[in-house]
Amino acid sequence: MPGEPPRAIRILGLDPGLRRTGWGLVVAEGNRLSFVASGVILSSDKEALATRLCQLHEGLSERVRSLDPDEVAVEETFVNKDAQATLKLGHARAVALLVPALAGLPVAEYAANLVKKTVVGTGHADKRQIQAMVRVLLPKADPASDDAADALAIAITHAHHRKARALLR
């Protein structure tokens, strides 16, 4: 309704990885973004693939329960020259898509280049530039790793693109 303040939307960004899955939660109110929390879910590379996927599933399920997001954004798979690494990343990404979907949450996906372009202004930004811009856009954020900073960047990207995506549906 006109004149009403915009509703706060809790957005969970996920940067999937088999060894380290970054997560970051922001609140979007209109054009204002606020940092809530960020971190990394780890899986042990000494374990079998199935066990590692269970570790990611359990960690993400706990974050979804405790952080109570309204929407989730996940980075799309970056295909590299190592087919085996790409396949493993795909497994982790499947868990990152599945957990929020099972919780009944809408899930959006964003290409890495779009995330970089949205947050830094260029699609070829490096990790250092992403970390720096995340700290500018979310002054209270102090992500402990590149994975957590990337997850926050994914959440920021969703905050900027979610209205346009809704219009396309």
C-alpha positions in Angstrom: 0.0 0.0 0.0 1.2 3.5 -0.7 2.7 5.3 2.3 3.4 2.1 4.2 7.1 1.4 5.0 8.6 -1.4 3.0 8.5 -4.9 4.6 11.8 -6.2 5.9 13.0 -9.2 3.9 15.6 -11.6 5.3 17.8 -12.8 2.5 20.3 -15.7 3.0 23.1 -15.8 0.4 24.9 -19.1 -0.1 28.3 -19.7 -1.8 28.3 -23.4 -2.2 31.5 -25.5 -2.0 32.2 -29.0 -1.0 34.9 -28.1 1.5 33.6 -24.7 2.5 30.0 -23.3 2.0 29.8 -19.6 2.8 26.6 -18.2 4.1 25.5 -14.6 4.8 22.2 -13.1 6.0 21.1 -9.6 5.3 17.9 -7.7 5.8 16.5 -5.6 3.0 14.0 -2.8 3.7 13.3 -0.9 0.5 16.8 0.2 -0.7 18.4 -0.2 2.8 20.5 -3.3 3.6 21.6 -4.4 7.0 24.1 -7.1 8.0 22.8 -9.8 10.3 25.4 -12.6 10.3 27.8 -14.6 8.2 30.0 -17.7 8.4 31.1 -20.9 6.8 29.9 -24.5 7.0 32.8 -27.0 6.7 32.9 -30.6 5.6 35.8 -32.8 6.3 37.9 -33.8 3.2 38.9 -36.9 5.1 35.4 -38.3 4.8 33.5 -40.0 1.9 31.6 -37.8 -0.4 28.2 -38.9 0.9 29.3 -38.1 4.5 30.5 -34.7 3.4 27.2 -33.9 1.7 25.4 -34.9 4.9 27.6 -32.5 6.8 26.7 -29.7 4.4 23.0 -30.6 4.6 23.0 -30.6 8.4 24.9 -27.3 8.6 22.7 -25.6 6.1 19.5 -27.0 7.6 20.6 -25.6 11.0 21.3 -22.2 9.5 17.9 -22.1 7.7 16.2 -23.0 11.0 18.1 -20.6 13.2 18.3 -17.6 10.8 14.7 -17.9 9.5 15.3 -16.3 6.1 12.4 -15.3 3.8 14.3 -15.9 0.6 17.6 -17.6 -0.4 20.1 -16.8 -3.2 22.6 -19.3 -4.4 25.6 -18.8 -6.7 25.5 -20.7 -10.0 28.2 -23.3 -10.7 31.4 -21.9 -12.1 32.6 -24.5 -14.7 36.4 -24.8 -14.7 38.9 -27.0 -16.5 38.8 -29.7 -13.8 35.7 -31.7 -14.5 36.0 -33.7 -11.2 36.1 -30.5 -9.2 33.2 -29.0 -11.1 31.2 -32.2 -10.5 31.9 -32.0 -6.7 30.9 -28.4 -6.6 27.7 -29.4 -8.4 26.9 -31.9 -5.6 27.4 -29.2 -2.9 25.3 -26.7 -4.9 22.5 -29.3 -5.1 22.5 -29.5 -1.3 22.5 -25.6 -1.2 19.4 -25.6 -3.5 17.7 -28.5 -1.8 17.8 -27.4 1.8 15.9 -24.1 1.4 13.5 -25.7 -1.1 12.6 -28.4 1.4 11.9 -25.6 3.9 9.5 -24.0 1.5 11.6 -21.0 0.7 11.9 -19.3 -2.7 15.4 -19.8 -4.1 17.1 -17.6 -6.7 20.3 -18.3 -8.6 22.9 -15.8 -9.8 25.9 -16.2 -12.0 29.3 -15.2 -10.4 29.9 -12.5 -13.0 26.5 -10.9 -12.2 27.3 -11.0 -8.4 30.7 -9.3 -9.1 29.2 -6.7 -11.4 26.4 -5.9 -8.9 28.6 -5.6 -5.9 31.9 -4.2 -7.3 30.8 -2.8 -10.7 32.8 -5.2 -12.9 32.2 -8.8 -13.7 35.9 -9.7 -13.3 36.5 -8.5 -9.7 38.8 -10.4 -7.4 38.1 -11.7 -3.9 39.8 -8.7 -2.3 37.6 -6.3 -4.2 34.5 -8.2 -3.2 35.5 -8.3 0.5 36.1 -4.5 0.4 32.8 -3.6 -1.3 30.8 -5.9 1.1 32.3 -4.0 4.0 31.3 -0.7 2.3 27.8 -1.8 1.5 27.4 -3.5 4.9 29.5 -1.5 7.4 28.8 -3.8 10.3 29.9 -6.9 8.4 33.3 -8.4 9.0 33.2 -11.7 7.1 35.8 -14.1 8.4 36.5 -15.6 5.0 36.2 -15.1 1.3 33.4 -17.7 1.3 31.4 -15.7 3.8 32.1 -12.4 1.9 31.0 -14.1 -1.3 27.8 -15.3 0.3 27.0 -11.8 1.5 27.7 -10.5 -2.0 25.2 -13.1 -3.3 22.6 -11.9 -0.8 23.3 -8.2 -1.8 22.8 -9.2 -5.5 19.5 -10.8 -4.7 18.4 -7.7 -2.8 19.1 -5.6 -5.9 17.6 -8.0 -8.4 14.6 -9.6 -6.6 12.0 -7.0 -7.7 13.0 -7.4 -11.4 12.9 -11.2 -11.1 9.4 -11.0 -9.6 8.2 -8.9 -12.5 9.5 -11.5 -14.9 7.5 -14.3 -13.4 
